[in-house]
């Protein structure tokens, strides 16, 4: 069953990680947004909290 509060993050068409809705909102993530390595590290560290 899919959790509606979780999102799958893909970079260049490849699955990278699943994140919480709050992280999506906090990081202002949206389809087509450019994410660099620094942003990806922030996202990953926020998910570990």
DRENNU-798731 format. One record per atom (N, C-alpha, C, O): residue number from 1; chain; atom name; x, y, z. Coordinates in nm, 4 decimals. Layout:
<i NUM | ch A | at CA | c1 X | c2 Y | c3 Z>
...
end
This chain:
<i 1 | ch A | at N | c1 0.0837 | c2 -0.1182 | c3 0.0000>
<i 1 | ch A | at CA | c1 0.0000 | c2 0.0000 | c3 0.0000>
<i 1 | ch A | at C | c1 0.0883 | c2 0.1246 | c3 0.0000>
<i 1 | ch A | at O | c1 0.1848 | c2 0.1348 | c3 0.0757>
<i 2 | ch A | at N | c1 0.0533 | c2 0.2168 | c3 -0.0850>
<i 2 | ch A | at CA | c1 0.1313 | c2 0.3400 | c3 -0.0990>
<i 2 | ch A | at C | c1 0.0934 | c2 0.4383 | c3 0.0107>
<i 2 | ch A | at O | c1 -0.0248 | c2 0.4596 | c3 0.0377>
<i 3 | ch A | at N | c1 0.1938 | c2 0.4982 | c3 0.0736>
<i 3 | ch A | at CA | c1 0.1730 | c2 0.5990 | c3 0.1769>
<i 3 | ch A | at C | c1 0.1644 | c2 0.7361 | c3 0.1087>
<i 3 | ch A | at O | c1 0.2615 | c2 0.7795 | c3 0.0467>
<i 4 | ch A | at N | c1 0.0498 | c2 0.8050 | c3 0.1192>
<i 4 | ch A | at CA | c1 0.0331 | c2 0.9345 | c3 0.0509>
<i 4 | ch A | at C | c1 0.1217 | c2 1.0454 | c3 0.1074>
<i 4 | ch A | at O | c1 0.1344 | c2 1.1510 | c3 0.0455>
<i 5 | ch A | at N | c1 0.1827 | c2 1.0235 | c3 0.2230>
<i 5 | ch A | at CA | c1 0.2707 | c2 1.1240 | c3 0.2828>
<i 5 | ch A | at C | c1 0.4180 | c2 1.0991 | c3 0.2509>
<i 5 | ch A | at O | c1 0.5059 | c2 1.1638 | c3 0.3078>
<i 6 | ch A | at N | c1 0.4449 | c2 1.0049 | c3 0.1598>
<i 6 | ch A | at CA | c1 0.5826 | c2 0.9754 | c3 0.1180>
<i 6 | ch A | at C | c1 0.5950 | c2 1.0027 | c3 -0.0319>
<i 6 | ch A | at O | c1 0.5014 | c2 0.9796 | c3 -0.1085>
<i 7 | ch A | at N | c1 0.7100 | c2 1.0513 | c3 -0.0716>
<i 7 | ch A | at CA | c1 0.7356 | c2 1.0831 | c3 -0.2113>
<i 7 | ch A | at C | c1 0.8630 | c2 1.0141 | c3 -0.2567>
<i 7 | ch A | at O | c1 0.9580 | c2 0.9999 | c3 -0.1796>
<i 8 | ch A | at N | c1 0.8645 | c2 0.9717 | c3 -0.3809>
<i 8 | ch A | at CA | c1 0.9834 | c2 0.9107 | c3 -0.4403>
<i 8 | ch A | at C | c1 1.0591 | c2 1.0182 | c3 -0.5160>
<i 8 | ch A | at O | c1 1.0012 | c2 1.0937 | c3 -0.5941>
<i 9 | ch A | at N | c1 1.1895 | c2 1.0242 | c3 -0.4918>
<i 9 | ch A | at CA | c1 1.2739 | c2 1.1224 | c3 -0.5588>
<i 9 | ch A | at C | c1 1.3553 | c2 1.0517 | c3 -0.6668>
<i 9 | ch A | at O | c1 1.4241 | c2 0.9529 | c3 -0.6409>
<i 10 | ch A | at N | c1 1.3454 | c2 1.1048 | c3 -0.7876>
<i 10 | ch A | at CA | c1 1.4189 | c2 1.0532 | c3 -0.9023>
<i 10 | ch A | at C | c1 1.5102 | c2 1.1631 | c3 -0.9540>
<i 10 | ch A | at O | c1 1.4692 | c2 1.2786 | c3 -0.9649>
<i 11 | ch A | at N | c1 1.6329 | c2 1.1273 | c3 -0.9855>
<i 11 | ch A | at CA | c1 1.7261 | c2 1.2207 | c3 -1.0479>
<i 11 | ch A | at C | c1 1.7711 | c2 1.1580 | c3 -1.1783>
<i 11 | ch A | at O | c1 1.8204 | c2 1.0452 | c3 -1.1813>
<i 12 | ch A | at N | c1 1.7534 | c2 1.2327 | c3 -1.2859>
<i 12 | ch A | at CA | c1 1.7852 | c2 1.1834 | c3 -1.4205>
<i 12 | ch A | at C | c1 1.7165 | c2 1.0500 | c3 -1.4478>
<i 12 | ch A | at O | c1 1.7746 | c2 0.9603 | c3 -1.5088>
<i 13 | ch A | at N | c1 1.5917 | c2 1.0382 | c3 -1.4017>
<i 13 | ch A | at CA | c1 1.5128 | c2 0.9190 | c3 -1.4276>
<i 13 | ch A | at C | c1 1.5421 | c2 0.8004 | c3 -1.3386>
<i 13 | ch A | at O | c1 1.4813 | c2 0.6945 | c3 -1.3547>
<i 14 | ch A | at N | c1 1.6348 | c2 0.8161 | c3 -1.2442>
<i 14 | ch A | at CA | c1 1.6704 | c2 0.7065 | c3 -1.1537>
<i 14 | ch A | at C | c1 1.6208 | c2 0.7343 | c3 -1.0133>
<i 14 | ch A | at O | c1 1.6369 | c2 0.8449 | c3 -0.9617>
<i 15 | ch A | at N | c1 1.5598 | c2 0.6326 | c3 -0.9508>
<i 15 | ch A | at CA | c1 1.5146 | c2 0.6461 | c3 -0.8127>
<i 15 | ch A | at C | c1 1.6348 | c2 0.6689 | c3 -0.7219>
<i 15 | ch A | at O | c1 1.7348 | c2 0.5976 | c3 -0.7300>
<i 16 | ch A | at N | c1 1.6232 | c2 0.7707 | c3 -0.6343>
<i 16 | ch A | at CA | c1 1.7316 | c2 0.8026 | c3 -0.5417>
<i 16 | ch A | at C | c1 1.6913 | c2 0.7707 | c3 -0.3985>
<i 16 | ch A | at O | c1 1.7659 | c2 0.7043 | c3 -0.3265>
<i 17 | ch A | at N | c1 1.5736 | c2 0.8175 | c3 -0.3565>
<i 17 | ch A | at CA | c1 1.5269 | c2 0.7885 | c3 -0.2215>
<i 17 | ch A | at C | c1 1.3806 | c2 0.8261 | c3 -0.2064>
<i 17 | ch A | at O | c1 1.3244 | c2 0.8984 | c3 -0.2887>
<i 18 | ch A | at N | c1 1.3198 | c2 0.7756 | c3 -0.0993>
<i 18 | ch A | at CA | c1 1.1843 | c2 0.8120 | c3 -0.0633>
<i 18 | ch A | at C | c1 1.1903 | c2 0.9094 | c3 0.0530>
<i 18 | ch A | at O | c1 1.2671 | c2 0.8901 | c3 0.1473>
<i 19 | ch A | at N | c1 1.1085 | c2 1.0149 | c3 0.0459>
<i 19 | ch A | at CA | c1 1.1113 | c2 1.1153 | c3 0.1518>
<i 19 | ch A | at C | c1 0.9709 | c2 1.1498 | c3 0.1990>
<i 19 | ch A | at O | c1 0.8720 | c2 1.1219 | c3 0.1313>
<i 20 | ch A | at N | c1 0.9648 | c2 1.2102 | c3 0.3152>
<i 20 | ch A | at CA | c1 0.8401 | c2 1.2496 | c3 0.3780>
<i 20 | ch A | at C | c1 0.7857 | c2 1.3786 | c3 0.3160>
<i 20 | ch A | at O | c1 0.8620 | c2 1.4603 | c3 0.2644>
<i 21 | ch A | at N | c1 0.6551 | c2 1.3960 | c3 0.3213>
<i 21 | ch A | at CA | c1 0.5892 | c2 1.5156 | c3 0.2686>
<i 21 | ch A | at C | c1 0.6470 | c2 1.6430 | c3 0.3301>
<i 21 | ch A | at O | c1 0.6620 | c2 1.7438 | c3 0.2610>
<i 22 | ch A | at N | c1 0.6795 | c2 1.6392 | c3 0.4592>
<i 22 | ch A | at CA | c1 0.7346 | c2 1.7573 | c3 0.5268>
<i 22 | ch A | at C | c1 0.8682 | c2 1.7979 | c3 0.4648>
<i 22 | ch A | at O | c1 0.8959 | c2 1.9169 | c3 0.4503>
<i 23 | ch A | at N | c1 0.9501 | c2 1.7014 | c3 0.4286>
<i 23 | ch A | at CA | c1 1.0781 | c2 1.7316 | c3 0.3643>
<i 23 | ch A | at C | c1 1.0549 | c2 1.7965 | c3 0.2283>
<i 23 | ch A | at O | c1 1.1248 | c2 1.8910 | c3 0.1919>
<i 24 | ch A | at N | c1 0.9579 | c2 1.7466 | c3 0.1536>
<i 24 | ch A | at CA | c1 0.9236 | c2 1.8057 | c3 0.0237>
<i 24 | ch A | at C | c1 0.8878 | c2 1.9526 | c3 0.0426>
<i 24 | ch A | at O | c1 0.9352 | c2 2.0391 | c3 -0.0310>
<i 25 | ch A | at N | c1 0.8039 | c2 1.9798 | c3 0.1418>
<i 25 | ch A | at CA | c1 0.7611 | c2 2.1173 | c3 0.1680>
<i 25 | ch A | at C | c1 0.8770 | c2 2.2028 | c3 0.2184>
<i 25 | ch A | at O | c1 0.8971 | c2 2.3143 | c3 0.1704>
<i 26 | ch A | at N | c1 0.9532 | c2 2.1515 | c3 0.3146>
<i 26 | ch A | at CA | c1 1.0645 | c2 2.2276 | c3 0.3733>
<i 26 | ch A | at C | c1 1.1712 | c2 2.2634 | c3 0.2698>
<i 26 | ch A | at O | c1 1.2292 | c2 2.3718 | c3 0.2749>
<i 27 | ch A | at N | c1 1.1965 | c2 2.1729 | c3 0.1770>
<i 27 | ch A | at CA | c1 1.3013 | c2 2.1944 | c3 0.0762>
<i 27 | ch A | at C | c1 1.2460 | c2 2.2572 | c3 -0.0523>
<i 27 | ch A | at O | c1 1.3198 | c2 2.2783 | c3 -0.1485>
<i 28 | ch A | at N | c1 1.1153 | c2 2.2867 | c3 -0.0530>
<i 28 | ch A | at CA | c1 1.0486 | c2 2.3453 | c3 -0.1698>
<i 28 | ch A | at C | c1 1.0752 | c2 2.2626 | c3 -0.2957>
<i 28 | ch A | at O | c1 1.1065 | c2 2.3167 | c3 -0.4018>
<i 29 | ch A | at N | c1 1.0622 | c2 2.1310 | c3 -0.2819>
<i 29 | ch A | at CA | c1 1.0870 | c2 2.0408 | c3 -0.3943>
<i 29 | ch A | at C | c1 0.9652 | c2 2.0346 | c3 -0.4848>
<i 29 | ch A | at O | c1 0.8512 | c2 2.0383 | c3 -0.4385>
<i 30 | ch A | at N | c1 0.9911 | c2 2.0249 | c3 -0.6148>
<i 30 | ch A | at CA | c1 0.8845 | c2 2.0121 | c3 -0.7140>
<i 30 | ch A | at C | c1 0.9426 | c2 1.9482 | c3 -0.8400>
<i 30 | ch A | at O | c1 1.0641 | c2 1.9457 | c3 -0.8596>
<i 31 | ch A | at N | c1 0.8564 | c2 1.8982 | c3 -0.9222>
<i 31 | ch A | at CA | c1 0.8997 | c2 1.8351 | c3 -1.0471>
<i 31 | ch A | at C | c1 0.9772 | c2 1.9373 | c3 -1.1298>
<i 31 | ch A | at O | c1 0.9315 | c2 2.0495 | c3 -1.1515>
<i 32 | ch A | at N | c1 1.0942 | c2 1.8965 | c3 -1.1750>
<i 32 | ch A | at CA | c1 1.1756 | c2 1.9818 | c3 -1.2607>
<i 32 | ch A | at C | c1 1.2744 | c2 2.0709 | c3 -1.1874>
<i 32 | ch A | at O | c1 1.3564 | c2 2.1372 | c3 -1.2509>
<i 33 | ch A | at N | c1 1.2677 | c2 2.0736 | c3 -1.0549>
<i 33 | ch A | at CA | c1 1.3612 | c2 2.1572 | c3 -0.9791>
<i 33 | ch A | at C | c1 1.5013 | c2 2.0981 | c3 -0.9901>
<i 33 | ch A | at O | c1 1.5201 | c2 1.9769 | c3 -0.9796>
<i 34 | ch A | at N | c1 1.5983 | c2 2.1852 | c3 -1.0111>
<i 34 | ch A | at CA | c1 1.7371 | c2 2.1403 | c3 -1.0160>
<i 34 | ch A | at C | c1 1.7872 | c2 2.1180 | c3 -0.8742>
<i 34 | ch A | at O | c1 1.7742 | c2 2.2045 | c3 -0.7875>
<i 35 | ch A | at N | c1 1.8441 | c2 2.0016 | c3 -0.8525>
<i 35 | ch A | at CA | c1 1.8955 | c2 1.9641 | c3 -0.7203>
<i 35 | ch A | at C | c1 2.0425 | c2 1.9281 | c3 -0.7375>
<i 35 | ch A | at O | c1 2.0773 | c2 1.8379 | c3 -0.8136>
<i 36 | ch A | at N | c1 2.1282 | c2 2.0003 | c3 -0.6653>
<i 36 | ch A | at CA | c1 2.2705 | c2 1.9681 | c3 -0.6736>
<i 36 | ch A | at C | c1 2.3090 | c2 1.8750 | c3 -0.5588>
<i 36 | ch A | at O | c1 2.2256 | c2 1.8384 | c3 -0.4760>
<i 37 | ch A | at N | c1 2.4345 | c2 1.8384 | c3 -0.5557>
<i 37 | ch A | at CA | c1 2.4814 | c2 1.7431 | c3 -0.4539>
<i 37 | ch A | at C | c1 2.4607 | c2 1.7980 | c3 -0.3125>
<i 37 | ch A | at O | c1 2.4254 | c2 1.7235 | c3 -0.2211>
<i 38 | ch A | at N | c1 2.4826 | c2 1.9273 | c3 -0.2950>
<i 38 | ch A | at CA | c1 2.4639 | c2 1.9918 | c3 -0.1646>
<i 38 | ch A | at C | c1 2.3175 | c2 1.9805 | c3 -0.1193>
<i 38 | ch A | at O | c1 2.2898 | c2 1.9487 | c3 -0.0036>
<i 39 | ch A | at N | c1 2.2241 | c2 2.0071 | c3 -0.2123>
<i 39 | ch A | at CA | c1 2.0815 | c2 1.9949 | c3 -0.1807>
<i 39 | ch A | at C | c1 2.0461 | c2 1.8513 | c3 -0.1447>
<i 39 | ch A | at O | c1 1.9713 | c2 1.8274 | c3 -0.0499>
<i 40 | ch A | at N | c1 2.0994 | c2 1.7564 | c3 -0.2197>
<i 40 | ch A | at CA | c1 2.0703 | c2 1.6154 | c3 -0.1949>
<i 40 | ch A | at C | c1 2.1185 | c2 1.5739 | c3 -0.0563>
<i 40 | ch A | at O | c1 2.0516 | c2 1.4968 | c3 0.0124>
<i 41 | ch A | at N | c1 2.2342 | c2 1.6247 | c3 -0.0151>
<i 41 | ch A | at CA | c1 2.2846 | c2 1.5946 | c3 0.1193>
<i 41 | ch A | at C | c1 2.1928 | c2 1.6530 | c3 0.2261>
<i 41 | ch A | at O | c1 2.1686 | c2 1.5892 | c3 0.3286>
<i 42 | ch A | at N | c1 2.1413 | c2 1.7742 | c3 0.2028>
<i 42 | ch A | at CA | c1 2.0471 | c2 1.8369 | c3 0.2972>
<i 42 | ch A | at C | c1 1.9200 | c2 1.7532 | c3 0.3090>
<i 42 | ch A | at O | c1 1.8704 | c2 1.7282 | c3 0.4188>
<i 43 | ch A | at N | c1 1.8686 | c2 1.7107 | c3 0.1946>
<i 43 | ch A | at CA | c1 1.7464 | c2 1.6300 | c3 0.1924>
<i 43 | ch A | at C | c1 1.7689 | c2 1.5003 | c3 0.2692>
<i 43 | ch A | at O | c1 1.6866 | c2 1.4614 | c3 0.3521>
<i 44 | ch A | at N | c1 1.8794 | c2 1.4344 | c3 0.2414>
<i 44 | ch A | at CA | c1 1.9109 | c2 1.3081 | c3 0.3074>
<i 44 | ch A | at C | c1 1.9254 | c2 1.3265 | c3 0.4576>
<i 44 | ch A | at O | c1 1.8740 | c2 1.2458 | c3 0.5350>
<i 45 | ch A | at N | c1 1.9951 | c2 1.4319 | c3 0.4999>
<i 45 | ch A | at CA | c1 2.0146 | c2 1.4529 | c3 0.6438>
<i 45 | ch A | at C | c1 1.8834 | c2 1.4889 | c3 0.7122>
<i 45 | ch A | at O | c1 1.8616 | c2 1.4498 | c3 0.8269>
<i 46 | ch A | at N | c1 1.7961 | c2 1.5618 | c3 0.6449>
<i 46 | ch A | at CA | c1 1.6664 | c2 1.5955 | c3 0.7039>
<i 46 | ch A | at C | c1 1.5817 | c2 1.4696 | c3 0.7216>
<i 46 | ch A | at O | c1 1.5078 | c2 1.4577 | c3 0.8194>
<i 47 | ch A | at N | c1 1.5921 | c2 1.3774 | c3 0.6289>
<i 47 | ch A | at CA | c1 1.5165 | c2 1.2527 | c3 0.6382>
<i 47 | ch A | at C | c1 1.5645 | c2 1.1658 | c3 0.7536>
<i 47 | ch A | at O | c1 1.4879 | c2 1.0848 | c3 0.8058>
<i 48 | ch A | at N | c1 1.6888 | c2 1.1814 | c3 0.7936>
<i 48 | ch A | at CA | c1 1.7436 | c2 1.0999 | c3 0.9018>
<i 48 | ch A | at C | c1 1.7006 | c2 1.1491 | c3 1.0392>
<i 48 | ch A | at O | c1 1.7203 | c2 1.0791 | c3 1.1385>
<i 49 | ch A | at N | c1 1.6420 | c2 1.2689 | c3 1.0464>
<i 49 | ch A | at CA | c1 1.5996 | c2 1.3251 | c3 1.1756>
<i 49 | ch A | at C | c1 1.4783 | c2 1.2563 | c3 1.2315>
<i 49 | ch A | at O | c1 1.4310 | c2 1.2924 | c3 1.3393>
end
